């Protein structure tokens, strides 16, 4: 017998802000089986699972390594007498939605937006995704692995995919997008076929763009220069009203307006929350300050970056407010309470979801273009980027110095400004005189430093970010 933590000592795998992540080659059959066994054992020990809560639902993204990892997960479950259902390639929120509705656990095999040579696992108990305490409990579980594992061949079910599609078509049954040209940037997203089906059902003229057979690591929080140029070209060539997409596992949306401008995830979240008449929000510290400046919400709680921290604040908010939600700068939208509209009900889905914000925004197209919605918001502009590779040791040393001597450290990066205040909710976020904001933090999913800036114009934010990225060397 050995603990899961001990098994991971020689691997790159660790829990981050969104599940376990690491090099795909380190997700060996034994490691994957051990994760599945530890997940169930901790769930039973912490009273979040009983044996009757099975089968465990399993889903995957389009990474080349994902199917074999799912086989190993299923094999591990079978070793301890737990049944499972394999739901094939689908978005993480689709798998999570069905699992929550059926009050069953699920495991999603995905590395989200990180490069294809990496992969990961996301875990959900019947109430929703695991918290940070669950991660610690799972790592402590003692595992009794067999001497050899024979991987199980999986039979695919489509219940979760169909339930997810029905969730949104039922709620938006009155929405007609006839006459609207919607581009779907498919790449290798697990949700690509679902988005096309839903939009066609809503009578949109759908133009599929950029579909690939190889995995593409789309990062919705740091859209590449190439993807920015593609969007501008696509809207001109196809006369598009919008382009929609998502990251690899379909929990983070990406939307461009009719001019080919990709919306920042927090701006998208703000617009969606306004249209859903949300009262209270839980959002990470790196989200645009236009959220508070809009004056549209009774409460806005700022958290560490990562959906587990956003979800933690829901517990407090839902006792005080009727409509509660959260979103992240990467665009993922989390619905903590049910939404009622025109005698229709949309149940809570407190995990990152790409399709809800996509549909909320597209539903405005018959009224006004997306660019007009953005133009009406408070004029605060953000940009983000990443510096890679950066080891944890290097990143920690830099953040310690920035916290201790913010003015001096930023001056070495070419930013000559007084620092009004800093917070360390997650990394170090400095507010400068003149209202610029600079925020550095280490990624929870990869060996890289994230940098976020906010300023009075998009040009100023872009220039500030570029200065920091050019100056910050590790």
PADOGU-128046 format. One record per residue (C-alpha): residue number from 1; y, x, z. Coordinates in steps of 0.02 Angstrom, whole numbers, plus 32768, in hexadecimal, padded with zeros to 4 digits. Example, Ala and Ser with C-alpha at 12.3 -4.5 7.8 and 13.67 -1.06 7.14 Angstrom:
// residues 2
[1,[7F1F,8267,8186]];
[2,[7FCB,82AC,8165]];
END
This chain:
// residues 474
[1,[8000,8000,8000]];
[2,[80AF,803C,7FD7]];
[3,[815C,7FEE,7FD3]];
[4,[81B4,7FC5,7F30]];
[5,[8241,8039,7F66]];
[6,[81C6,80CA,7F71]];
[7,[8182,80A3,7EC4]];
[8,[8231,80AE,7E7C]];
[9,[825D,8156,7EC7]];
[10,[8235,81BA,7E2A]];
[11,[827E,813C,7DB0]];
[12,[832C,8110,7D6F]];
[13,[8318,805B,7DA6]];
[14,[838C,8011,7E28]];
[15,[83D8,7F6B,7E57]];
[16,[8488,7F57,7E15]];
[17,[8500,7EC4,7E10]];
[18,[848C,7E60,7D9F]];
[19,[83D7,7E87,7DC6]];
[20,[836D,7F23,7DB4]];
[21,[839E,7F9A,7D28]];
[22,[8360,8040,7CE5]];
[23,[8313,809C,7C53]];
[24,[8295,8030,7BF7]];
[25,[8213,80BA,7C02]];
[26,[821E,80B3,7CC0]];
[27,[81EE,7FFB,7CC0]];
[28,[8136,802A,7CBD]];
[29,[80B0,7FA3,7CCE]];
[30,[8096,7FD3,7D85]];
[31,[8150,7FCD,7DAE]];
[32,[8168,7F25,7D57]];
[33,[80CF,7EDA,7DAB]];
[34,[810C,7F1C,7E53]];
[35,[81B7,7ECC,7E3A]];
[36,[8167,7E23,7E17]];
[37,[80F4,7E30,7EAE]];
[38,[8182,7E68,7F22]];
[39,[81F3,7DDB,7EE3]];
[40,[8172,7D57,7F0F]];
[41,[8142,7DA7,7FB5]];
[42,[81F6,7DB3,7FEE]];
[43,[8216,7D01,7FB6]];
[44,[8187,7CC1,8021]];
[45,[81B8,7D2E,80B5]];
[46,[826D,7CF4,80AF]];
[47,[823A,7C3C,8099]];
[48,[828C,7C34,7FED]];
[49,[81E3,7C1B,7F9D]];
[50,[8140,7BC7,7FC7]];
[51,[80A4,7BD7,7F5F]];
[52,[80C1,7B27,7F1C]];
[53,[8163,7B64,7ECD]];
[54,[8102,7BBA,7E43]];
[55,[80EF,7BD1,7DB1]];
[56,[816F,7C5A,7D9E]];
[57,[81CE,7C45,7CFB]];
[58,[81E2,7CE3,7C91]];
[59,[825B,7D01,7C01]];
[60,[8292,7D95,7B98]];
[61,[831F,7DD3,7B29]];
[62,[830B,7E24,7A7E]];
[63,[82F8,7ED8,7AB9]];
[64,[8260,7F30,7A72]];
[65,[821E,7F56,7B21]];
[66,[8233,7EA7,7B6A]];
[67,[818F,7E54,7B37]];
[68,[8122,7EDC,7B83]];
[69,[8187,7ED7,7C23]];
[70,[816C,7E1A,7C2A]];
[71,[80B1,7E37,7C14]];
[72,[80B1,7EAE,7CA8]];
[73,[8116,7E32,7D11]];
[74,[8097,7DA8,7CEA]];
[75,[8007,7E1E,7D11]];
[76,[8053,7E47,7DBB]];
[77,[8066,7D8F,7DE4]];
[78,[7FB2,7D6D,7DB2]];
[79,[7F78,7DFB,7E24]];
[80,[7FB8,7D9C,7EBC]];
[81,[7F7D,7CF2,7E80]];
[82,[8025,7CB0,7E44]];
[83,[802E,7C50,7DA0]];
[84,[80B6,7C65,7D1E]];
[85,[8101,7C1B,7C7F]];
[86,[8145,7C88,7BF4]];
[87,[81DC,7C3E,7B9B]];
[88,[81F8,7CC5,7B19]];
[89,[82A3,7CFC,7ADC]];
[90,[832E,7C91,7B25]];
[91,[83D3,7CA5,7B84]];
[92,[83C8,7CD0,7C3C]];
[93,[8429,7C31,7C6D]];
[94,[83AD,7BC7,7C0A]];
[95,[831C,7C0D,7C6D]];
[96,[837C,7C00,7D11]];
[97,[83B2,7B4D,7CEF]];
[98,[8300,7B0E,7CD6]];
[99,[82C1,7B71,7D6B]];
[100,[8347,7B26,7DDC]];
[101,[8328,7A77,7D9B]];
[102,[826D,7A89,7DBC]];
[103,[828D,7AE5,7E61]];
[104,[8226,7B79,7E25]];
[105,[8248,7C34,7E23]];
[106,[8263,7C97,7D84]];
[107,[826C,7D49,7D45]];
[108,[82D3,7D78,7CAD]];
[109,[82AD,7E1A,7C52]];
[110,[8354,7E59,7C11]];
[111,[83CA,7EEA,7C16]];
[112,[845B,7E77,7BE6]];
[113,[84DD,7EE0,7B88]];
[114,[84A0,7F8F,7BAF]];
[115,[8454,7FFE,7B25]];
[116,[83A9,7FD2,7ADF]];
[117,[8352,8068,7B2E]];
[118,[8374,8016,7BD6]];
[119,[8335,7F71,7C19]];
[120,[8331,7F0B,7CB7]];
[121,[82F4,7E78,7D1D]];
[122,[8356,7DE4,7D63]];
[123,[830D,7D7C,7DEF]];
[124,[832A,7CC8,7E22]];
[125,[82E4,7C64,7EB2]];
[126,[82E6,7BA5,7EA3]];
[127,[839A,7B99,7EE2]];
[128,[83DD,7C1D,7E6B]];
[129,[83EE,7CD8,7E52]];
[130,[83C1,7D4F,7EDD]];
[131,[8445,7D98,7F50]];
[132,[8462,7E4A,7F8C]];
[133,[83F9,7E2C,8029]];
[134,[8369,7DF3,7FBB]];
[135,[8373,7E95,7F5A]];
[136,[835A,7EF7,7FFB]];
[137,[82CA,7E86,8030]];
[138,[8274,7E97,7F88]];
[139,[8280,7F55,7F8F]];
[140,[8231,7F56,803E]];
[141,[8197,7EF4,8009]];
[142,[80F0,7F4E,8015]];
[143,[808E,7F44,7F73]];
[144,[7FD2,7F50,7F5C]];
[145,[7FBF,7F81,7EA6]];
[146,[7F15,7F84,7E52]];
[147,[7ED2,8028,7E0D]];
[148,[7EF3,7FED,7D5C]];
[149,[7F4F,7F5D,7D0A]];
[150,[7F16,7F03,7C6D]];
[151,[7FB0,7EAF,7C23]];
[152,[7FA4,7DF4,7C04]];
[153,[7FC7,7DA8,7B59]];
[154,[804D,7D24,7B6D]];
[155,[8053,7C73,7B27]];
[156,[8103,7C37,7B05]];
[157,[814F,7B92,7B44]];
[158,[81F5,7B4B,7B07]];
[159,[821C,7AD2,7B96]];
[160,[82AD,7B39,7BD9]];
[161,[8300,7B4F,7B2F]];
[162,[82FA,7A95,7B09]];
[163,[8338,7A64,7BB6]];
[164,[83CD,7ADA,7BA5]];
[165,[83FC,7A93,7AFC]];
[166,[83ED,79E1,7B3C]];
[167,[845A,7A0A,7BD3]];
[168,[84EF,7A2B,7B62]];
[169,[84CE,79B2,7AD4]];
[170,[84C1,7924,7B53]];
[171,[8565,7953,7BA7]];
[172,[85C0,796E,7B02]];
[173,[8570,78DE,7AA3]];
[174,[861C,789B,7A74]];
[175,[865E,7942,7A35]];
[176,[866F,794E,7978]];
[177,[869B,79F6,792C]];
[178,[8695,79B4,787B]];
[179,[8709,7A17,780A]];
[180,[870C,7AAD,787F]];
[181,[86CB,7B53,7840]];
[182,[8674,7BAF,78CE]];
[183,[8631,7C5E,78B7]];
[184,[859A,7C8D,7920]];
[185,[8590,7D49,7938]];
[186,[84D4,7D4D,7953]];
[187,[84AB,7E08,795C]];
[188,[8411,7E10,79D0]];
[189,[844A,7D92,7A54]];
[190,[83BF,7D30,7AA7]];
[191,[8429,7C93,7A90]];
[192,[8453,7CA3,79D8]];
[193,[83DD,7C1D,7996]];
[194,[840D,7BA5,7A22]];
[195,[84C7,7BB5,79FC]];
[196,[84AB,7B8F,7945]];
[197,[8440,7AF6,796F]];
[198,[84BE,7AAF,79E9]];
[199,[8554,7AC8,7978]];
[200,[84FD,7A79,78E3]];
[201,[84D0,79E4,7950]];
[202,[858A,79D4,7976]];
[203,[85AC,79D1,78B8]];
[204,[8604,7A79,78B2]];
[205,[85FC,7ADE,7812]];
[206,[859C,7B75,7854]];
[207,[85A7,7C20,7802]];
[208,[852A,7C9D,7849]];
[209,[856E,7D4F,7851]];
[210,[8525,7DF9,7878]];
[211,[8471,7DC9,78A0]];
[212,[8404,7E62,78C0]];
[213,[834D,7E85,78DB]];
[214,[8375,7F1D,7947]];
[215,[83C3,7F0D,79F4]];
[216,[8481,7F1A,79FD]];
[217,[84CE,7F3B,7AAA]];
[218,[8567,7ECA,7AA2]];
[219,[85D8,7EE3,7B39]];
[220,[8648,7E4A,7B4B]];
[221,[86B5,7EA6,7BC9]];
[222,[86DD,7F37,7B54]];
[223,[86D6,7EF6,7AA1]];
[224,[86C1,7F85,7A26]];
[225,[8745,7FB2,79A6]];
[226,[86C5,7F8A,791F]];
[227,[86A8,7ED9,7962]];
[228,[8763,7EBC,796F]];
[229,[8778,7EEA,78B8]];
[230,[86E1,7E80,7886]];
[231,[872B,7DE5,78D9]];
[232,[87D1,7DF7,787F]];
[233,[8776,7E0B,77D9]];
[234,[86FE,7D7A,77F8]];
[235,[8787,7CFB,781F]];
[236,[87E2,7D28,777E]];
[237,[8748,7D25,770E]];
[238,[86FD,7C84,7755]];
[239,[879E,7C2D,778F]];
[240,[8755,7C1A,783D]];
[241,[879D,7BB3,78CB]];
[242,[873D,7C1D,7949]];
[243,[86B2,7C9D,795C]];
[244,[8636,7C8F,79EA]];
[245,[85B5,7D08,7A2B]];
[246,[8569,7D4B,7ACB]];
[247,[851B,7DE7,7B14]];
[248,[8463,7E13,7B06]];
[249,[8420,7D92,7B80]];
[250,[849D,7D08,7B5F]];
[251,[84F2,7CFF,7C08]];
[252,[859A,7D49,7BD4]];
[253,[85FC,7CF4,7B47]];
[254,[8669,7D42,7AC4]];
[255,[86E6,7CD5,7A67]];
[256,[8769,7CFF,79E4]];
[257,[87F8,7C8E,79B0]];
[258,[8828,7C5C,78FF]];
[259,[8883,7D02,78E9]];
[260,[87EB,7D69,7916]];
[261,[8828,7D9B,79C3]];
[262,[879C,7DA7,7A43]];
[263,[87CC,7D51,7AE6]];
[264,[87BE,7DB3,7B86]];
[265,[8738,7D69,7BF6]];
[266,[87AE,7D40,7C85]];
[267,[8829,7CEA,7C0F]];
[268,[8797,7C84,7BCC]];
[269,[8762,7C5B,7C7F]];
[270,[8813,7C24,7CAC]];
[271,[881E,7BB0,7C14]];
[272,[8772,7B66,7C36]];
[273,[879C,7B48,7CED]];
[274,[883C,7AEF,7CBC]];
[275,[87E2,7A7D,7C41]];
[276,[8758,7A55,7CBF]];
[277,[87DB,7A2D,7D46]];
[278,[878F,7AAA,7DBF]];
[279,[87E0,7AA8,7E6B]];
[280,[87A4,7B4C,7EB7]];
[281,[876C,7BF0,7E6B]];
[282,[8709,7C89,7E9F]];
[283,[8730,7D1C,7E2D]];
[284,[871F,7DD9,7E34]];
[285,[87B0,7E49,7E60]];
[286,[87C4,7E89,7DAD]];
[287,[87F0,7DDF,7D62]];
[288,[889B,7DC0,7D17]];
[289,[8923,7D8F,7D94]];
[290,[8954,7D02,7D1E]];
[291,[88D1,7C9C,7D7C]];
[292,[8940,7C92,7E16]];
[293,[89E2,7C8F,7DB3]];
[294,[89A8,7BF4,7D56]];
[295,[89B5,7B8F,7DF7]];
[296,[8925,7B20,7DBE]];
[297,[88AC,7B3F,7E4E]];
[298,[88AD,7B11,7F05]];
[299,[884F,7BAF,7F34]];
[300,[8823,7C53,7EE0]];
[301,[87B1,7CCB,7F3D]];
[302,[87A4,7D7F,7EFD]];
[303,[86FD,7DD9,7F11]];
[304,[86A2,7E78,7EE5]];
[305,[866D,7E83,7E2F]];
[306,[85C4,7E33,7E0B]];
[307,[8580,7D83,7E09]];
[308,[8528,7D92,7EB4]];
[309,[85D2,7DAC,7F07]];
[310,[8622,7D1D,7EA7]];
[311,[8593,7CAB,7EDA]];
[312,[85A1,7CDC,7F92]];
[313,[864E,7C8E,7F99]];
[314,[860F,7BE9,7F52]];
[315,[85BF,7BC2,7FFA]];
[316,[866A,7BB7,804B]];
[317,[86C7,7B66,7FBA]];
[318,[8651,7AD4,7F99]];
[319,[8668,7A97,804C]];
[320,[8723,7A82,802D]];
[321,[8736,7A54,7F76]];
[322,[86E4,79D9,7EFE]];
[323,[86E5,7A49,7E65]];
[324,[86BF,7B02,7E77]];
[325,[869A,7B88,7DF7]];
[326,[86A3,7C42,7DDA]];
[327,[86B3,7CB9,7D49]];
[328,[86B9,7D72,7D27]];
[329,[8721,7DE5,7CB9]];
[330,[8687,7DF6,7C4A]];
[331,[8692,7D3B,7C25]];
[332,[85FB,7CFB,7C84]];
[333,[8621,7C4E,7CCB]];
[334,[85CD,7C0B,7D68]];
[335,[85D4,7B51,7D92]];
[336,[85BD,7B34,7E4C]];
[337,[85D2,7A77,7E4F]];
[338,[85AB,79EA,7DD8]];
[339,[862C,79B1,7D59]];
[340,[8647,78F9,7D30]];
[341,[869F,78BF,7C93]];
[342,[869E,7815,7C3D]];
[343,[8608,77DB,7CA3]];
[344,[85A9,7878,7C75]];
[345,[856E,78FB,7CEF]];
[346,[8554,79B5,7CD9]];
[347,[84ED,79FC,7D68]];
[348,[851C,7A9D,7DC1]];
[349,[84DB,7B3F,7D77]];
[350,[8511,7BCA,7DEF]];
[351,[84E3,7C5C,7D80]];
[352,[853E,7CAE,7CEF]];
[353,[8539,7C41,7C54]];
[354,[857E,7C5E,7BA5]];
[355,[8566,7BB4,7B55]];
[356,[85CF,7B4A,7BCC]];
[357,[8672,7BAC,7BB3]];
[358,[8650,7BB4,7AF8]];
[359,[8643,7AF7,7AEB]];
[360,[86D4,7AD3,7B60]];
[361,[8746,7B3B,7AF1]];
[362,[8702,7AFB,7A4B]];
[363,[871C,7A4A,7A8B]];
[364,[87D7,7A6D,7A87]];
[365,[87D8,7A96,79CC]];
[366,[87F5,79E1,7994]];
[367,[8893,79E5,7A00]];
[368,[88DC,7A93,79E6]];
[369,[88A6,7B42,79B0]];
[370,[8864,7BBE,7A2E]];
[371,[88F8,7C33,7A18]];
[372,[896E,7BA7,7A53]];
[373,[8908,7B91,7AF2]];
[374,[8917,7C4A,7B19]];
[375,[89D1,7C4F,7AF0]];
[376,[89F5,7BCC,7B75]];
[377,[89B0,7C39,7C02]];
[378,[8A18,7CAB,7C73]];
[379,[8A40,7D4E,7C17]];
[380,[89CD,7DCB,7C69]];
[381,[8961,7E39,7BFC]];
[382,[88C8,7E9F,7C25]];
[383,[885C,7F22,7BD3]];
[384,[87C1,7F7F,7C0B]];
[385,[8758,8012,7BD7]];
[386,[86D6,8089,7C18]];
[387,[86BD,8143,7C2E]];
[388,[860D,8182,7C18]];
[389,[85A7,81D9,7C52]];
[390,[85E5,81DE,7D05]];
[391,[856B,8202,7D92]];
[392,[8575,81A4,7E37]];
[393,[85A8,8246,7E8D]];
[394,[8637,8265,7E13]];
[395,[8670,81B1,7E1A]];
[396,[866F,81A8,7ED7]];
[397,[86D5,8248,7EE6]];
[398,[8758,8207,7E6C]];
[399,[8767,815E,7EC3]];
[400,[8777,81B2,7F6D]];
[401,[8806,821C,7F2D]];
[402,[885A,8187,7ED9]];
[403,[8850,8122,7F7A]];
[404,[8895,81B0,7FE4]];
[405,[891E,81E9,7F6D]];
[406,[893D,8161,7EEC]];
[407,[89E7,819C,7EAF]];
[408,[89B1,8252,7E9F]];
[409,[890A,8227,7E4C]];
[410,[8959,81B2,7DCE]];
[411,[89E2,8232,7DA8]];
[412,[895A,82AD,7D75]];
[413,[8922,8227,7CF8]];
[414,[89D1,821A,7CB1]];
[415,[8A08,817D,7D0E]];
[416,[8AAD,81A3,7D65]];
[417,[8ACE,810A,7DD2]];
[418,[8ADF,80D5,7E85]];
[419,[8A45,807E,7EC9]];
[420,[8A6C,7FDB,7F22]];
[421,[89C0,7FBD,7F6D]];
[422,[8907,7FDF,7F52]];
[423,[886C,7F7E,7F81]];
[424,[87B9,7FB6,7F8A]];
[425,[875F,7F10,7F75]];
[426,[86FE,7F66,7EEA]];
[427,[872D,8016,7EB7]];
[428,[87E9,8036,7EC4]];
[429,[8869,7FBD,7E7C]];
[430,[891E,7FF8,7E7F]];
[431,[89B4,7F87,7E64]];
[432,[8A49,7FEA,7E23]];
[433,[8B03,7FC9,7E2D]];
[434,[8B2C,7F77,7D88]];
[435,[8A94,7F05,7D9D]];
[436,[8A15,7F70,7D41]];
[437,[8966,7F72,7D8E]];
[438,[88E6,7FFF,7D7F]];
[439,[8835,7FE7,7DBF]];
[440,[87A4,8063,7DBC]];
[441,[86F2,8040,7DF4]];
[442,[8644,8080,7DD3]];
[443,[85D4,800E,7D6D]];
[444,[8544,7FC0,7DCB]];
[445,[84D5,7FC3,7D30]];
[446,[84EE,806A,7CDB]];
[447,[852F,811C,7CFC]];
[448,[85E2,80F7,7CC9]];
[449,[868F,80DE,7D12]];
[450,[86E4,8039,7CE9]];
[451,[87A1,8036,7CD6]];
[452,[8808,7F96,7CD7]];
[453,[88C3,7F87,7CBC]];
[454,[8940,7EF8,7CBC]];
[455,[89F2,7EF7,7C7A]];
[456,[8A7F,7E8B,7C35]];
[457,[8A46,7E94,7B7F]];
[458,[89A5,7EB7,7B22]];
[459,[89F0,7F51,7AD1]];
[460,[8A24,7F97,7B7B]];
[461,[8976,7F74,7BC2]];
[462,[8921,7FC6,7B2C]];
[463,[8990,8060,7B37]];
[464,[8978,8070,7BF2]];
[465,[88BC,8065,7BE2]];
[466,[88B6,80E4,7B56]];
[467,[891E,815D,7BBC]];
[468,[88A5,814E,7C4D]];
[469,[880A,8160,7BE1]];
[470,[8851,81F9,7B8A]];
[471,[8883,824B,7C2F]];
[472,[87F0,8221,7C9D]];
[473,[876D,82AA,7C84]];
[474,[86CE,82C3,7CE9]];
END
